[in-house]
């Protein structure tokens, strides 16, 4: 057992059970707290969080520092049922038959104070099933590894190639768990089809037909023009990095970059000819960027290619030197967006920053840019020490150079900021500030700006601009004693445009204090025609005030005014379907097909920083070579609560929100020893 944190948030994981099957003899003799809690302690027999169909599991709950002896009430979302319910105990009964796996989210709430509660996700393992998937292509003479996982079943498993043949040089790794790996080094280019079969210990069988393309040997799996954005820590403080690169068929890199840390600002640097990209394994490799100011080296994990074999994005992780760390994103650049004129039109933008003394803050705004690059109708909000609220904004936007780089100057009151931008496409640009570093440093900001579309074209935004659900991610940090990260994921839904209200659900990791599934019902909001909006959250703990700028319906940038943690972040319109393999009821499925690439988004602390290549979300189970977890995903909201274990990081309680069929966001809650973080899991 692994103790994550006593008192406020205890988490115990049975990862092997959750992903590889379990049996009654697997229950350990000690019963300890499980799940995520606020004022209530929840236990399961043997600390188990997984069981087979037809089995039962004893649950217990107690209120911490109770004001009376009323105990708890119980609720269940998902599969199975609760019996023998009392104010301190209940028994979970798994369904007799299921295909694959299914989850149950069990919550025990204090009767005296329902805001005190504990939740745990249980996974029930049924007849094994393997969902269809698309394997990442391989390259001759490049090491390859790809996971194939069965949901459900009971260990041990036997994996075989039932028909066809794996590409020469590849083989199954001999696993007896519910996941196997196709691995080795391909030797022959071509297209190969085959069927894999697994049989569990109860002689239940699952199979999947697969196809794999092996390409000729290449220097780098990435090829073409890309724009990137990095934020992290170097030289004893926050650092930002952005640029545009072209990767040739030999892995040679040319391009331009802007970089900033507490000691130097190096704008518009031309990369040296020694810059290069090399493959490492499957979809991973190393980018080495050499410039007159020095060298920066990143691990990358690329998303699966499209039908034409083009890779559109990748996640980045700084290869650290000492305490250096950080992460970022890389996206395919559209060269047709690079013109002789400045980007023109209506834009919204969002930035996450750190000032010279290490105070974190968020900034969001909008403006209209003319074809000459003059900014008008601009407004900005920021929770920086010199706060701004609906402040008039002006400035200039230069034309891009051949790499898609230009400058953006923003003026609000007495504050002036100069930023470098790099075009991703005509509707999206990456930003970092490039004001000169002085003394002990200066502001460091990173973010993006996007074209305002949709409602603007129809004459302006209005209260219907939150008509569809939106996934909210907030990034911040407070104090100097670890953990400092203040992170939150949530969901806006049930918009009532007439009343100007919306429901908000939040999961928060505030340093080492956790709050899960906090509901703010019918909260007040307003939206102006230019896309600027306000949102107020009221609770017994106090009021919170947000400003946001939309670029489309339910999508844009947000900051929390008056936040001591300087929280700011993003609103992402949540896709409402249809999804592949939709659930019997609801919208959001427990399985999203094919592989995802994940990595820390906008890190607010020096660690942990993760890069996860080819993760899968299959019947509520999250898995890869180094990452395992299980979640109870609500089919009506796309939110999941569960646990994650990652090699080198450890075990964390976590919340997951499905954004679309090709993206989900993951919040890992912090502990007394580890900062919380948000990861974006992407597929394109």
Steps between C-alpha positions, in 0.01 A plus 500: 500500500609853430397780731440815299396737776348460843199695628384710205553264207590135533554287194583132474543329166463145383621572147581139419149401602334780310673426173596136516204338673444391856358221708371467853833377630664818375346708780769607737449449874516869586203729444600860442364821354437524126390769257486877537351648814393827656414441865394134454719189503395221263636144520460178303575145609866432442533849346373348174375721218436222247297180499355242264140469384275349766732588789421726795715756680448637851516879541538709812481873567555733792468875539813679616440710813122440488257749655252218563457127449287518185771342287484500120261449210607290200462548125613301197547605139572232242484123512396271784298574812532570872344277766507475879521878517547663843631836615853355523515211251368353176573209268565544129360222281658465157272407208487132407612552140661778300719516192832673547511711815270745671536744785302612800552834674403466865462808720450520876372841613477627857133533598576787737702688235456373142800706381711244686528190285724229361490328160666192358491347152460121486563303182314178421677259266278291273549291187817633331463722196749677274374807320616565142800731486738657252865419557762769456715428192857383547826564318761251388790479748318719759401335830126453528257434782119521500256388770191288436271467802195295586236646728363259759612143550688328780874436509702327378445567129647318201568711188557352153504605136188317384540568127724695266846602614664789679749706299845334490699604804195548724350260755268490798682560827373190683274689740254305716308813602204663326741708291764377261750688287599463138868579513833463330677664206329471158721377217275511193274776369144413405141471622419209730166366625452257786263401778597490868316284749508488877355237734452566870530251785127419471550400131315806374630624165532841335660588168571801281596536133783748448700656219842656521706700252879482513658793318857521367764614743477872585714735705198646678135402518421873480538657158380839379444843652398534864441773759571433869438654842678410826463619858697379798800574715864574417772703662329501838166635382222493245594466133310526171592392148325515165597469137441352158706216356522307174609136531647341187495135397850465646393646835677832445325796664491859382294781644471778754434528873433741788612405849480658847607408853595707811845576355452564130258582224607386153245604237489401133797262507581303186564138587842357416547230237594251773136488619341163433223251571562129558268206564514313826218245499164469322359856514766653726828676441722793588503857369834680540478873438835677479521879483764767570358533855535130578336159466152378594411130475150352514353154509193480279209262459311537172128443452385237247526615136199577282396291199771667291768414756536858628556555872314807623626541856725380779557556871839623618703448816822683579793265551606643831835618619502523877175666610394597147160364402195580292270390223322623193325433175595484134248549218514471123541843342290610204744694276214651297409707808831687474433812294659842457234661720436476876231257612173692476160451661352437845722311745484378860811409698610344827835507680636334812781694662751536781646834607856573611425401861339169404134605534278305261219667307262464209401746228222485241370746245385576149556752220431570136802529271496694174684395185761761599545338843330769711304364797158636592203405718742330736434403862702299749466343847790386717549387859867604497618715794408801284152366434286593201123469471330564166785742425517666157775345288684636198817414314648376176549171320786462253505298181654153530839406358561192286480275809164644608655709779386850585457727800196613697516812716224541759430823692257510794513808719864555596594137424670400175591148394681383191438145386629280224244301307539198274221402265363147528233582246284798409286447810760410763829655619737414784621788721778579747608838634844627394544811713867526595619309806640733765644450848347191654276446199170632380159374392490167321173426319394222266171427330312531177253708306224376275258650252155582633248316284136395509305752701719790391414433137132510596522844654647434841494265796211487746384290794450199270879484458512238780226294339707181492704350786858615544801342670685745725870468584667735749871533570658685793753486781528649845776536757859382495481178706416192295249402390409832338281399204132598504323315217137437413292324238130551468193517281252774417156371399126555510523856373186707547550794266181675611589491869872540438594195707715194449593196710869453583668179619856528633778263604786688666851419618592802714856428612434197726129567556264313269136560414317266265166526321408839647176621341411868461140506376343787304795737515473848348672587175482763228649528151565818303479522123882505470528162672602626843307336781482482876422204724436505876520193722336523841525246781523482877878524457467842334463657158725463197502730198613411148541689174513315170542577131339268248627418153196281424202351681614372844866529396767750600718633784427571867661667803393513864497854632652541847650152499797464734622215279470708181277240340425522132434254225270378227142419410463215251166431334409142584401293198147366547513208261454273334791314658643166388343215700249721686370367833146355531393824667676835506754644258852423616644149456748324731718420197662739252661311211866512400801646675540829683815698574505677835713754677499763772327818387636838612691372806476726804765312698832339411364150532366258430512554123366210295507386140283196421526338158205306357264475796164330458164556668320168483194418713588766758859368523790731411815314402837525329847359551559724803150619594204310645175609657127443524211746499126502548390711202156659523331451159292816547790738576819334374660541844688212657642455849774249565866432555819515293835331554801603292856372512724757665207709622300268722130464571256790496129544522378661180205645312445466127279702265424391144523802268448326165562161334863608455573681828455462873643699789645343814548660843739325734434616854796622703623359828721631776798382296386543138351792310173456319504531122278503195576284198349537156454165326474552123463292187540750217 
